[in-house]
Amino acid sequence: MTSEVSKTVSPAPIEENIEIMPPVDITEESDCYNMYFEVPGSNSSSVKAEVANNILTVECASTLRRGKRPILYKRVFRLSSAVDVNKITAEVKDGILMLKLPKADHVKPFKVPVA
């Protein structure tokens, strides 16, 4: 009589992301606000930025790891009505994510014409 040993292969454990709150600089211009996020290892295809109920959520998956776990940069902001959310743009370059948040027309300075 022979005994058989059954071998089962366990699936590789799913690596859970390490969530990091990236530093951000915010500047104001006459027509917009600019947000600059430090997100090394991220590119345009790994960025997710969305606004729902005036809450801006920014997530950037990175190719970098901490230990063996992948890094996910994440920040959440409450936006005021001074931002025109339909015109927000984003760009990633050299590990910096730049969001441009145009001001809504009702908060832009209005120059009164003088006749």
N, CA, C and O atoms as a printed pandas DataFrame, in Angstrom:
     atom_number atom_name residue_name chain_id  residue_number  x_coord  y_coord  z_coord
0              1         N          MET        A               1    0.837   -1.167    0.000
1              2        CA          MET        A               1    0.000    0.000    0.000
2              3         C          MET        A               1    0.886    1.235    0.000
3              4         O          MET        A               1    1.829    1.326    0.786
4              5         N          THR        A               2    0.589    2.180   -0.872
5              6        CA          THR        A               2    1.369    3.413   -0.949
6              7         C          THR        A               2    0.519    4.562   -0.449
7              8         O          THR        A               2   -0.691    4.602   -0.670
8              9         N          SER        A               3    1.152    5.473    0.212
9             10        CA          SER        A               3    0.399    6.648    0.672
10            11         C          SER        A               3    0.747    7.828   -0.226
11            12         O          SER        A               3    1.899    8.024   -0.614
12            13         N          GLU        A               4   -0.266    8.597   -0.539
13            14        CA          GLU        A               4   -0.063    9.768   -1.385
14            15         C          GLU        A               4   -0.084   11.014   -0.516
15            16         O          GLU        A               4   -0.885   11.141    0.410
16            17         N          VAL        A               5    0.792   11.901   -0.831
17            18        CA          VAL        A               5    0.827   13.178   -0.127
18            19         C          VAL        A               5    0.262   14.210   -1.081
19            20         O          VAL        A               5    0.771   14.408   -2.184
20            21         N          SER        A               6   -0.786   14.855   -0.641
21            22        CA          SER        A               6   -1.358   15.885   -1.516
22            23         C          SER        A               6   -0.718   17.225   -1.182
23            24         O          SER        A               6   -0.587   17.608   -0.020
24            25         N          LYS        A               7   -0.334   17.904   -2.214
25            26        CA          LYS        A               7    0.274   19.213   -2.041
26            27         C          LYS        A               7   -0.715   20.260   -2.518
27            28         O          LYS        A               7   -1.218   20.200   -3.640
28            29         N          THR        A               8   -0.978   21.197   -1.669
29            30        CA          THR        A               8   -1.835   22.307   -2.070
30            31         C          THR        A               8   -0.990   23.563   -2.118
31            32         O          THR        A               8   -0.144   23.808   -1.257
32            33         N          VAL        A               9   -1.237   24.324   -3.117
33            34        CA          VAL        A               9   -0.498   25.569   -3.291
34            35         C          VAL        A               9   -1.389   26.696   -2.808
35            36         O          VAL        A               9   -2.500   26.888   -3.303
36            37         N          SER        A              10   -0.889   27.433   -1.840
37            38        CA          SER        A              10   -1.647   28.573   -1.329
38            39         C          SER        A              10   -1.454   29.750   -2.275
39            40         O          SER        A              10   -0.354   29.978   -2.778
40            41         N          PRO        A              11   -2.539   30.502   -2.516
41            42        CA          PRO        A              11   -2.376   31.682   -3.365
42            43         C          PRO        A              11   -1.485   32.698   -2.662
43            44         O          PRO        A              11   -1.453   32.771   -1.433
44            45         N          ALA        A              12   -0.772   33.470   -3.449
45            46        CA          ALA        A              12    0.101   34.501   -2.878
46            47         C          ALA        A              12   -0.769   35.509   -2.126
47            48         O          ALA        A              12   -1.833   35.895   -2.611
48            49         N          PRO        A              13   -0.327   35.928   -0.966
49            50        CA          PRO        A              13   -1.122   36.887   -0.228
50            51         C          PRO        A              13   -1.222   38.207   -0.990
51            52         O          PRO        A              13   -0.270   38.647   -1.636
52            53         N          ILE        A              14   -2.384   38.817   -0.899
53            54        CA          ILE        A              14   -2.592   40.105   -1.556
54            55         C          ILE        A              14   -1.856   41.156   -0.745
55            56         O          ILE        A              14   -2.055   41.280    0.464
56            57         N          GLU        A              15   -1.006   41.908   -1.421
57            58        CA          GLU        A              15   -0.239   42.929   -0.727
58            59         C          GLU        A              15   -1.120   44.157   -0.516
59            60         O          GLU        A              15   -1.673   44.717   -1.462
60            61         N          GLU        A              16   -1.233   44.547    0.708
61            62        CA          GLU        A              16   -2.038   45.709    1.050
62            63         C          GLU        A              16   -1.181   46.959    0.891
63            64         O          GLU        A              16   -0.020   46.987    1.301
64            65         N          ASN        A              17   -1.765   47.986    0.293
65            66        CA          ASN        A              17   -1.044   49.246    0.094
66            67         C          ASN        A              17   -0.735   49.915    1.422
67            68         O          ASN        A              17   -1.454   49.757    2.408
68            69         N          ILE        A              18    0.345   50.658    1.417
69            70        CA          ILE        A              18    0.637   51.571    2.521
70            71         C          ILE        A              18    0.136   52.925    2.057
71            72         O          ILE        A              18    0.609   53.448    1.048
72            73         N          GLU        A              19   -0.819   53.500    2.781
73            74        CA          GLU        A              19   -1.358   54.802    2.431
74            75         C          GLU        A              19   -0.502   55.893    3.047
75            76         O          GLU        A              19   -0.260   55.909    4.254
76            77         N          ILE        A              20   -0.048   56.802    2.202
77            78        CA          ILE        A              20    0.778   57.912    2.653
78            79         C          ILE        A              20    0.089   59.216    2.265
79            80         O          ILE        A              20   -0.407   59.357    1.147
80            81         N          MET        A              21    0.063   60.167    3.195
81            82        CA          MET        A              21   -0.481   61.481    2.917
82            83         C          MET        A              21    0.664   62.353    2.378
83            84         O          MET        A              21    1.532   62.778    3.142
84            85         N          PRO        A              22    0.667   62.618    1.062
85            86        CA          PRO        A              22    1.804   63.348    0.488
86            87         C          PRO        A              22    1.774   64.825    0.877
87            88         O          PRO        A              22    0.704   65.393    1.095
88            89         N          PRO        A              23    2.949   65.441    0.962
89            90        CA          PRO        A              23    2.983   66.887    1.197
90            91         C          PRO        A              23    2.351   67.611    0.010
91            92         O          PRO        A              23    2.448   67.153   -1.129
92            93         N          VAL        A              24    1.708   68.740    0.282
93            94        CA          VAL        A              24    1.083   69.517   -0.789
94            95         C          VAL        A              24    1.320   71.004   -0.536
95            96         O          VAL        A              24    1.211   71.480    0.594
96            97         N          ASP        A              25    1.643   71.722   -1.597
97            98        CA          ASP        A              25    1.748   73.178   -1.548
98            99         C          ASP        A              25    0.556   73.735   -2.300
99           100         O          ASP        A              25    0.207   73.243   -3.373
100          101         N          ILE        A              26   -0.073   74.768   -1.737
101          102        CA          ILE        A              26   -1.224   75.396   -2.373
102          103         C          ILE        A              26   -0.900   76.866   -2.594
103          104         O          ILE        A              26   -0.507   77.578   -1.669
104          105         N          THR        A              27   -1.073   77.305   -3.833
105          106        CA          THR        A              27   -0.845   78.701   -4.160
106          107         C          THR        A              27   -2.112   79.281   -4.775
107          108         O          THR        A              27   -2.975   78.554   -5.266
108          109         N          GLU        A              28   -2.202   80.602   -4.736
109          110        CA          GLU        A              28   -3.364   81.276   -5.302
110          111         C          GLU        A              28   -2.915   82.287   -6.342
111          112         O          GLU        A              28   -1.969   83.046   -6.131
112          113         N          GLU        A              29   -3.609   82.280   -7.461
113          114        CA          GLU        A              29   -3.431   83.285   -8.493
114          115         C          GLU        A              29   -4.753   84.021   -8.639
115          116         O          GLU        A              29   -5.737   83.660   -7.993
116          117         N          SER        A              30   -4.788   85.029   -9.460
117          118        CA          SER        A              30   -6.015   85.820   -9.586
118          119         C          SER        A              30   -7.180   85.005  -10.135
119          120         O          SER        A              30   -8.336   85.276   -9.811
120          121         N          ASP        A              31   -6.879   84.001  -10.969
121          122        CA          ASP        A              31   -7.964   83.243  -11.594
122          123         C          ASP        A              31   -8.060   81.781  -11.161
123          124         O          ASP        A              31   -8.973   81.073  -11.588
124          125         N          CYS        A              32   -7.110   81.309  -10.300
125          126        CA          CYS        A              32   -7.145   79.899   -9.916
126          127         C          CYS        A              32   -6.336   79.641   -8.651
127          128         O          CYS        A              32   -5.581   80.491   -8.176
128          129         N          TYR        A              33   -6.526   78.429   -8.123
129          130        CA          TYR        A              33   -5.686   77.896   -7.043
130          131         C          TYR        A              33   -4.871   76.768   -7.661
131          132         O          TYR        A              33   -5.367   76.054   -8.532
132          133         N          ASN        A              34   -3.632   76.599   -7.224
133          134        CA          ASN        A              34   -2.784   75.513   -7.703
134          135         C          ASN        A              34   -2.393   74.642   -6.521
135          136         O          ASN        A              34   -2.057   75.144   -5.448
136          137         N          MET        A              35   -2.439   73.326   -6.730
137          138        CA          MET        A              35   -2.032   72.370   -5.704
138          139         C          MET        A              35   -0.914   71.517   -6.278
139          140         O          MET        A              35   -1.041   70.950   -7.363
140          141         N          TYR        A              36    0.190   71.433   -5.532
141          142        CA          TYR        A              36    1.356   70.657   -5.956
142          143         C          TYR        A              36    1.601   69.538   -4.943
143          144         O          TYR        A              36    1.943   69.800   -3.790
144          145         N          PHE        A              37    1.424   68.289   -5.382
145          146        CA          PHE        A              37    1.587   67.116   -4.532
146          147         C          PHE        A              37    2.913   66.430   -4.856
147          148         O          PHE        A              37    3.257   66.283   -6.029
148          149         N          GLU        A              38    3.655   66.012   -3.844
149          150        CA          GLU        A              38    4.864   65.212   -4.051
150          151         C          GLU        A              38    4.455   63.743   -4.092
151          152         O          GLU        A              38    4.086   63.166   -3.070
152          153         N          VAL        A              39    4.522   63.139   -5.288
153          154        CA          VAL        A              39    4.088   61.750   -5.476
154          155         C          VAL        A              39    5.120   60.960   -6.286
155          156         O          VAL        A              39    4.823   60.530   -7.401
156          157         N          PRO        A              40    6.337   60.762   -5.739
157          158        CA          PRO        A              40    7.366   60.047   -6.492
158          159         C          PRO        A              40    6.913   58.639   -6.877
159          160         O          PRO        A              40    6.259   57.938   -6.105
160          161         N          GLY        A              41    7.285   58.253   -8.091
161          162        CA          GLY        A              41    6.928   56.920   -8.572
162          163         C          GLY        A              41    5.555   56.841   -9.205
163          164         O          GLY        A              41    5.129   55.759   -9.609
164          165         N          SER        A              42    4.840   57.972   -9.303
165          166        CA          SER        A              42    3.507   57.993   -9.910
166          167         C          SER        A              42    3.584   58.568  -11.318
167          168         O          SER        A              42    4.499   59.321  -11.650
168          169         N          ASN        A              43    2.607   58.198  -12.135
169          170        CA          ASN        A              43    2.496   58.773  -13.469
170          171         C          ASN        A              43    1.022   59.041  -13.761
171          172         O          ASN        A              43    0.158   58.734  -12.939
172          173         N          SER        A              44    0.737   59.607  -14.916
173          174        CA          SER        A              44   -0.638   60.025  -15.209
174          175         C          SER        A              44   -1.635   58.866  -15.197
175          176         O          SER        A              44   -2.804   59.066  -14.868
176          177         N          SER        A              45   -1.197   57.675  -15.545
177          178        CA          SER        A              45   -2.133   56.549  -15.551
178          179         C          SER        A              45   -2.417   56.014  -14.140
179          180         O          SER        A              45   -3.359   55.245  -13.952
180          181         N          SER        A              46   -1.615   56.414  -13.155
181          182        CA          SER        A              46   -1.827   55.917  -11.791
182          183         C          SER        A              46   -2.540   56.921  -10.899
183          184         O          SER        A              46   -2.722   56.675   -9.706
184          185         N          VAL        A              47   -2.949   58.066  -11.476
185          186        CA          VAL        A              47   -3.598   59.120  -10.689
186          187         C          VAL        A              47   -5.107   59.033  -10.830
187          188         O          VAL        A              47   -5.640   58.846  -11.924
188          189         N          LYS        A              48   -5.779   59.172   -9.701
189          190        CA          LYS        A              48   -7.239   59.237   -9.679
190          191         C          LYS        A              48   -7.602   60.474   -8.864
191          192         O          LYS        A              48   -7.292   60.556   -7.675
192          193         N          ALA        A              49   -8.257   61.428   -9.506
193          194        CA          ALA        A              49   -8.717   62.633   -8.819
194          195         C          ALA        A              49  -10.192   62.799   -9.132
195          196         O          ALA        A              49  -10.600   62.793  -10.293
196          197         N          GLU        A              50  -10.992   62.950   -8.070
197          198        CA          GLU        A              50  -12.427   63.120   -8.306
198          199         C          GLU        A              50  -13.026   64.039   -7.264
199          200         O          GLU        A              50  -12.539   64.147   -6.138
200          201         N          VAL        A              51  -14.107   64.706   -7.677
201          202        CA          VAL        A              51  -14.827   65.604   -6.786
202          203         C          VAL        A              51  -16.255   65.095   -6.681
203          204         O          VAL        A              51  -16.923   64.875   -7.691
204          205         N          ALA        A              52  -16.717   64.911   -5.444
205          206        CA          ALA        A              52  -18.096   64.524   -5.174
206          207         C          ALA        A              52  -18.564   65.320   -3.962
207          208         O          ALA        A              52  -17.933   65.285   -2.905
208          209         N          ASN        A              53  -19.659   66.028   -4.119
209          210        CA          ASN        A              53  -20.204   66.854   -3.029
210          211         C          ASN        A              53  -19.164   67.833   -2.476
211          212         O          ASN        A              53  -19.052   68.021   -1.265
212          213         N          ASN        A              54  -18.416   68.446   -3.379
213          214        CA          ASN        A              54  -17.362   69.415   -3.048
214          215         C          ASN        A              54  -16.227   68.819   -2.212
215          216         O          ASN        A              54  -15.506   69.559   -1.542
216          217         N          ILE        A              55  -16.057   67.493   -2.240
217          218        CA          ILE        A              55  -14.934   66.828   -1.597
218          219         C          ILE        A              55  -14.002   66.346   -2.709
219          220         O          ILE        A              55  -14.392   65.531   -3.544
220          221         N          LEU        A              56  -12.766   66.859   -2.712
221          222        CA          LEU        A              56  -11.756   66.451   -3.677
222          223         C          LEU        A              56  -10.945   65.312   -3.071
223          224         O          LEU        A              56  -10.364   65.461   -1.996
224          225         N          THR        A              57  -10.908   64.175   -3.762
225          226        CA          THR        A              57  -10.110   63.030   -3.334
226          227         C          THR        A              57   -9.046   62.775   -4.395
227          228         O          THR        A              57   -9.358   62.629   -5.577
228          229         N          VAL        A              58   -7.793   62.722   -3.966
229          230        CA          VAL        A              58   -6.678   62.487   -4.872
230          231         C          VAL        A              58   -5.958   61.227   -4.412
231          232         O          VAL        A              58   -5.548   61.127   -3.256
232          233         N          GLU        A              59   -5.803   60.260   -5.326
233          234        CA          GLU        A              59   -5.073   59.030   -5.051
234          235         C          GLU        A              59   -4.066   58.800   -6.168
235          236         O          GLU        A              59   -4.390   58.943   -7.347
236          237         N          CYS        A              60   -2.853   58.445   -5.793
237          238        CA          CYS        A              60   -1.790   58.165   -6.767
238          239         C          CYS        A              60   -1.085   56.879   -6.360
239          240         O          CYS        A              60   -0.479   56.808   -5.291
240          241         N          ALA        A              61   -1.164   55.869   -7.210
241          242        CA          ALA        A              61   -0.421   54.635   -6.959
242          243         C          ALA        A              61    1.019   54.864   -7.393
243          244         O          ALA        A              61    1.270   55.477   -8.430
244          245         N          SER        A              62    1.955   54.377   -6.608
245          246        CA          SER        A              62    3.367   54.568   -6.888
246          247         C          SER        A              62    4.013   53.244   -7.263
247          248         O          SER        A              62    3.567   52.175   -6.847
248          249         N          THR        A              63    5.059   53.337   -8.048
249          250        CA          THR        A              63    5.843   52.143   -8.360
250          251         C          THR        A              63    6.821   51.838   -7.227
251          252         O          THR        A              63    7.440   50.774   -7.198
252          253         N          LEU        A              64    6.954   52.784   -6.296
253          254        CA          LEU        A              64    7.836   52.592   -5.146
254          255         C          LEU        A              64    7.158   51.712   -4.107
255          256         O          LEU        A              64    5.936   51.568   -4.095
256          257         N          ARG        A              65    7.974   51.124   -3.236
257          258        CA          ARG        A              65    7.449   50.269   -2.175
258          259         C          ARG        A              65    8.074   50.678   -0.855
259          260         O          ARG        A              65    9.176   51.223   -0.804
260          261         N          ARG        A              66    7.349   50.402    0.196
261          262        CA          ARG        A              66    7.896   50.550    1.550
262          263         C          ARG        A              66    7.908   49.148    2.118
263          264         O          ARG        A              66    6.860   48.549    2.358
264          265         N          GLY        A              67    9.101   48.636    2.328
265          266        CA          GLY        A              67    9.216   47.216    2.659
266          267         C          GLY        A              67    8.826   46.459    1.407
267          268         O          GLY        A              67    9.394   46.684    0.338
268          269         N          LYS        A              68    7.871   45.574    1.530
269          270        CA          LYS        A              68    7.401   44.836    0.360
270          271         C          LYS        A              68    6.037   45.320   -0.095
271          272         O          LYS        A              68    5.457   44.769   -1.030
272          273         N          ARG        A              69    5.523   46.351    0.565
273          274        CA          ARG        A              69    4.163   46.805    0.265
274          275         C          ARG        A              69    4.167   48.015   -0.667
275          276         O          ARG        A              69    4.984   48.922   -0.503
276          277         N          PRO        A              70    3.243   48.034   -1.658
277          278        CA          PRO        A              70    3.160   49.165   -2.578
278          279         C          PRO        A              70    2.643   50.421   -1.866
279          280         O          PRO        A              70    1.889   50.337   -0.896
280          281         N          ILE        A              71    3.063   51.582   -2.370
281          282        CA          ILE        A              71    2.679   52.855   -1.769
282          283         C          ILE        A              71    1.502   53.451   -2.532
283          284         O          ILE        A              71    1.482   53.443   -3.763
284          285         N          LEU        A              72    0.518   53.970   -1.789
285          286        CA          LEU        A              72   -0.607   54.713   -2.351
286          287         C          LEU        A              72   -0.642   56.064   -1.656
287          288         O          LEU        A              72   -0.835   56.147   -0.443
288          289         N          TYR        A              73   -0.452   57.129   -2.442
289          290        CA          TYR        A              73   -0.553   58.484   -1.900
290          291         C          TYR        A              73   -2.021   58.892   -1.935
291          292         O          TYR        A              73   -2.703   58.684   -2.938
292          293         N          LYS        A              74   -2.511   59.478   -0.830
293          294        CA          LYS        A              74   -3.932   59.843   -0.787
294          295         C          LYS        A              74   -4.127   61.099    0.057
295          296         O          LYS        A              74   -3.584   61.217    1.156
296          297         N          ARG        A              75   -4.918   62.041   -0.482
297          298        CA          ARG        A              75   -5.298   63.259    0.245
298          299         C          ARG        A              75   -6.752   63.558   -0.068
299          300         O          ARG        A              75   -7.249   63.244   -1.150
300          301         N          VAL        A              76   -7.430   64.174    0.899
301          302        CA          VAL        A              76   -8.834   64.557    0.742
302          303         C          VAL        A              76   -8.972   66.007    1.196
303          304         O          VAL        A              76   -8.439   66.392    2.237
304          305         N          PHE        A              77   -9.695   66.813    0.403
305          306        CA          PHE        A              77   -9.905   68.221    0.708
306          307         C          PHE        A              77  -11.370   68.585    0.511
307          308         O          PHE        A              77  -12.030   68.074   -0.394
308          309         N          ARG        A              78  -11.865   69.461    1.352
309          310        CA          ARG        A              78  -13.200   70.031    1.142
310          311         C          ARG        A              78  -13.003   71.321    0.358
311          312         O          ARG        A              78  -12.242   72.196    0.772
312          313         N          LEU        A              79  -13.695   71.438   -0.779
313          314        CA          LEU        A              79  -13.573   72.615   -1.628
314          315         C          LEU        A              79  -14.679   73.612   -1.325
315          316         O          LEU        A              79  -15.799   73.230   -0.984
316          317         N          SER        A              80  -14.361   74.872   -1.449
317          318        CA          SER        A              80  -15.379   75.904   -1.265
318          319         C          SER        A              80  -16.105   76.134   -2.589
319          320         O          SER        A              80  -15.706   75.605   -3.626
320          321         N          SER        A              81  -17.145   76.908   -2.541
321          322        CA          SER        A              81  -17.885   77.221   -3.760
322          323         C          SER        A              81  -17.099   78.178   -4.650
323          324         O          SER        A              81  -17.544   78.504   -5.751
324          325         N          ALA        A              82  -15.934   78.632   -4.183
325          326        CA          ALA        A              82  -15.082   79.514   -4.977
326          327         C          ALA        A              82  -14.380   78.760   -6.109
327          328         O          ALA        A              82  -13.776   79.390   -6.977
328          329         N          VAL        A              83  -14.446   77.419   -6.117
329          330        CA          VAL        A              83  -13.783   76.613   -7.137
330          331         C          VAL        A              83  -14.801   76.130   -8.164
331          332         O          VAL        A              83  -15.865   75.625   -7.807
332          333         N          ASP        A              84  -14.465   76.288   -9.435
333          334        CA          ASP        A              84  -15.292   75.758  -10.520
334          335         C          ASP        A              84  -14.844   74.313  -10.768
335          336         O          ASP        A              84  -13.914   74.065  -11.535
336          337         N          VAL        A              85  -15.516   73.369  -10.112
337          338        CA          VAL        A              85  -15.069   71.970  -10.139
338          339         C          VAL        A              85  -15.110   71.351  -11.532
339          340         O          VAL        A              85  -14.403   70.376  -11.788
340          341         N          ASN        A              86  -15.910   71.886  -12.426
341          342        CA          ASN        A              86  -16.007   71.337  -13.782
342          343         C          ASN        A              86  -14.804   71.687  -14.658
343          344         O          ASN        A              86  -14.672   71.162  -15.764
344          345         N          LYS        A              87  -13.932   72.565  -14.177
345          346        CA          LYS        A              87  -12.791   72.985  -14.982
346          347         C          LYS        A              87  -11.444   72.608  -14.358
347          348         O          LYS        A              87  -10.406   73.106  -14.794
348          349         N          ILE        A              88  -11.444   71.742  -13.353
349          350        CA          ILE        A              88  -10.192   71.320  -12.711
350          351         C          ILE        A              88   -9.374   70.488  -13.703
351          352         O          ILE        A              88   -9.915   69.634  -14.405
352          353         N          THR        A              89   -8.064   70.750  -13.749
353          354        CA          THR        A              89   -7.165   69.964  -14.596
354          355         C          THR        A              89   -6.029   69.414  -13.745
355          356         O          THR        A              89   -5.728   69.939  -12.672
356          357         N          ALA        A              90   -5.397   68.343  -14.241
357          358        CA          ALA        A              90   -4.301   67.709  -13.501
358          359         C          ALA        A              90   -3.200   67.303  -14.469
359          360         O          ALA        A              90   -3.452   66.982  -15.630
360          361         N          GLU        A              91   -1.954   67.325  -13.952
361          362        CA          GLU        A              91   -0.799   66.925  -14.743
362          363         C          GLU        A              91    0.259   66.373  -13.794
363          364         O          GLU        A              91    0.471   66.917  -12.711
364          365         N          VAL        A              92    0.927   65.282  -14.205
365          366        CA          VAL        A              92    2.020   64.707  -13.418
366          367         C          VAL        A              92    3.315   64.860  -14.208
367          368         O          VAL        A              92    3.381   64.530  -15.392
368          369         N          LYS        A              93    4.349   65.369  -13.524
369          370        CA          LYS        A              93    5.653   65.505  -14.173
370          371         C          LYS        A              93    6.730   65.419  -13.108
371          372         O          LYS        A              93    6.689   66.141  -12.113
372          373         N          ASP        A              94    7.698   64.527  -13.321
373          374        CA          ASP        A              94    8.846   64.390  -12.427
374          375         C          ASP        A              94    8.451   64.184  -10.966
375          376         O          ASP        A              94    9.061   64.766  -10.069
376          377         N          GLY        A              95    7.429   63.355  -10.726
377          378        CA          GLY        A              95    7.026   63.042   -9.355
378          379         C          GLY        A              95    6.200   64.116   -8.671
379          380         O          GLY        A              95    5.967   64.046   -7.464
380          381         N          ILE        A              96    5.752   65.115   -9.433
381          382        CA          ILE        A              96    4.908   66.172   -8.880
382          383         C          ILE        A              96    3.572   66.154   -9.617
383          384         O          ILE        A              96    3.531   66.242  -10.844
384          385         N          LEU        A              97    2.483   66.039   -8.862
385          386        CA          LEU        A              97    1.133   66.150   -9.410
386          387         C          LEU        A              97    0.674   67.579   -9.199
387          388         O          LEU        A              97    0.674   68.076   -8.073
388          389         N          MET        A              98    0.280   68.245  -10.284
389          390        CA          MET        A              98   -0.202   69.616  -10.197
390          391         C          MET        A              98   -1.669   69.659  -10.592
391          392         O          MET        A              98   -2.037   69.275  -11.702
392          393         N          LEU        A              99   -2.501   70.133   -9.671
393          394        CA          LEU        A              99   -3.913   70.343   -9.959
394          395         C          LEU        A              99   -4.157   71.837  -10.068
395          396         O          LEU        A              99   -3.717   72.614   -9.221
396          397         N          LYS        A             100   -4.855   72.226  -11.106
397          398        CA          LYS        A             100   -5.237   73.622  -11.297
398          399         C          LYS        A             100   -6.734   73.704  -11.049
399          400         O          LYS        A             100   -7.524   73.057  -11.737
400          401         N          LEU        A             101   -7.118   74.503  -10.060
401          402        CA          LEU        A             101   -8.512   74.649   -9.679
402          403         C          LEU        A             101   -8.970   76.064  -10.022
403          404         O          LEU        A             101   -8.757   76.989   -9.239
404          405         N          PRO        A             102   -9.602   76.241  -11.191
405          406        CA          PRO        A             102  -10.044   77.575  -11.588
406          407         C          PRO        A             102  -11.093   78.132  -10.617
407          408         O          PRO        A             102  -11.931   77.404  -10.087
408          409         N          LYS        A             103  -11.014   79.438  -10.409
409          410        CA          LYS        A             103  -12.001   80.093   -9.545
410          411         C          LYS        A             103  -13.316   80.225  -10.308
411          412         O          LYS        A             103  -13.336   80.419  -11.524
412          413         N          ALA        A             104  -14.403   80.114   -9.565
413          414        CA          ALA        A             104  -15.731   80.301  -10.143
414          415         C          ALA        A             104  -15.888   81.777  -10.525
415          416         O          ALA        A             104  -15.279   82.652   -9.910
416          417         N          ASP        A             105  -16.701   82.040  -11.534
417          418        CA          ASP        A             105  -16.870   83.408  -12.024
418          419         C          ASP        A             105  -17.329   84.372  -10.939
419          420         O          ASP        A             105  -16.945   85.542  -10.946
420          421         N          HIS        A             106  -18.152   83.888   -9.999
421          422        CA          HIS        A             106  -18.696   84.806   -8.992
422          423         C          HIS        A             106  -17.658   85.292   -7.974
423          424         O          HIS        A             106  -17.952   86.204   -7.201
424          425         N          VAL        A             107  -16.462   84.714   -7.951
425          426        CA          VAL        A             107  -15.432   85.181   -7.018
426          427         C          VAL        A             107  -14.275   85.896   -7.719
427          428         O          VAL        A             107  -13.399   86.457   -7.061
428          429         N          LYS        A             108  -14.275   85.875   -9.041
429          430        CA          LYS        A             108  -13.228   86.577   -9.772
430          431         C          LYS        A             108  -13.478   88.079   -9.692
431          432         O          LYS        A             108  -14.629   88.517   -9.682
432          433         N          PRO        A             109  -12.416   88.865   -9.635
433          434        CA          PRO        A             109  -12.605   90.316   -9.619
434          435         C          PRO        A             109  -13.295   90.785  -10.894
435          436         O          PRO        A             109  -13.018   90.294  -11.988
436          437         N          PHE        A             110  -14.183   91.731  -10.730
437          438        CA          PHE        A             110  -14.902   92.306  -11.864
438          439         C          PHE        A             110  -14.495   93.758  -12.024
439          440         O          PHE        A             110  -14.646   94.560  -11.102
440          441         N          LYS        A             111  -13.982   94.090  -13.187
441          442        CA          LYS        A             111  -13.577   95.458  -13.446
442          443         C          LYS        A             111  -14.762   96.208  -14.050
443          444         O          LYS        A             111  -15.308   95.829  -15.086
444          445         N          VAL        A             112  -15.128   97.263  -13.377
445          446        CA          VAL        A             112  -16.275   98.058  -13.832
446          447         C          VAL        A             112  -15.794   98.998  -14.944
447          448         O          VAL        A             112  -14.871   99.788  -14.747
448          449         N          PRO        A             113  -16.432   98.898  -16.112
449          450        CA          PRO        A             113  -16.044   99.796  -17.195
450          451         C          PRO        A             113  -16.492  101.235  -16.878
451          452         O          PRO        A             113  -17.592  101.462  -16.374
452          453         N          VAL        A             114  -15.627  102.175  -17.181
453          454        CA          VAL        A             114  -15.948  103.586  -16.944
454          455         C          VAL        A             114  -16.124  104.258  -18.299
455          456         O          VAL        A             114  -15.266  104.169  -19.177
456          457         N          ALA        A             115  -17.265  104.934  -18.444
457          458        CA          ALA        A             115  -17.548  105.602  -19.725
458          459         C          ALA        A             115  -17.023  107.007  -19.732
459          460         O          ALA        A             115  -17.172  107.716  -20.727
